[in-house]
Amino acid sequence: MVYPFADSVLLIFCKAPIPGQVKTRLQPALTAEQAAQAHRQLTTMTLDRAFRQPLCPVELHCAPDTSHDFFQDCAHRYPLTLKSQQGDDLGERMQHAFDDALGRYQHAVLMGCDCPSLSVDDLYQALVKLHAEHDAVIAPADDGGYVMIGLNELKPRLFSDMTWGHDQVMSVTRRRANALDLKVYELDSQWDVDTYQDWLRHLQLANG
């Protein structure tokens, strides 16, 4: 496949859809099995979007590893590469993924698999900015975190000793990027599916 950004890679982080281990904040409104199915649907949505207008190679970074049938099915359905996440926390896993990817590509963009608002155009803009004058691209989230980050060079300080999952993650990341003297481009704020209300919002938009 010929990509317009062949020197770049999109890293999509995803957990195995094991009931009781994914989308637990959708419970008890959804059962554990329904929450796992929601996770599958969101991942499929993300992959469909990534390949609707293929921009660059795509890697699905799987947790705890690539062996789950869902990941194997994804590899059959889409022209992607499976990778196992490595590290004890999210920061270590993201840092390892960037370290590995930037050893093979000049630019890398990392995102989750549950952000309905992140469009193909957002991905395109991220890659354009990384190819231009920016050191990093980030898509902030409405909840104070971020849903996507792109880099041209590994910056471990952005990921180490970080408390994840709270409403100051983006603010802390901005301060650290500033201290590193990085030129950062921020996309419009996004929303992801964390709560049952988020899930209902996604369903309403998807079915509207």
Number of C-alpha atoms within 10 A of each C-alpha: 8 9 12 13 17 14 15 24 24 22 26 23 23 23 23 20 22 17 16 15 13 20 25 17 15 21 15 10 12 16 14 20 16 16 26 22 18 20 23 21 14 21 23 17 15 22 19 14 16 20 16 10 12 17 20 22 23 22 21 25 25 20 19 13 16 19 13 15 11 14 22 12 10 17 16 10 12 14 13 16 13 20 18 18 22 18 13 8 14 18 19 18 19 24 20 18 24 26 16 13 22 19 11 13 15 17 25 31 24 22 22 20 22 26 22 22 17 21 14 17 10 15 21 16 15 26 26 14 17 22 16 9 11 18 19 24 24 24 24 21 21 15 17 17 22 24 23 24 22 28 22 19 16 20 17 15 15 18 20 14 11 15 13 14 12 10 14 15 18 21 14 16 18 17 12 16 18 12 10 12 10 14 12 20 19 15 18 13 17 19 21 22 22 15 15 18 12 16 20 12 14 20 12 10 11 9 6 6
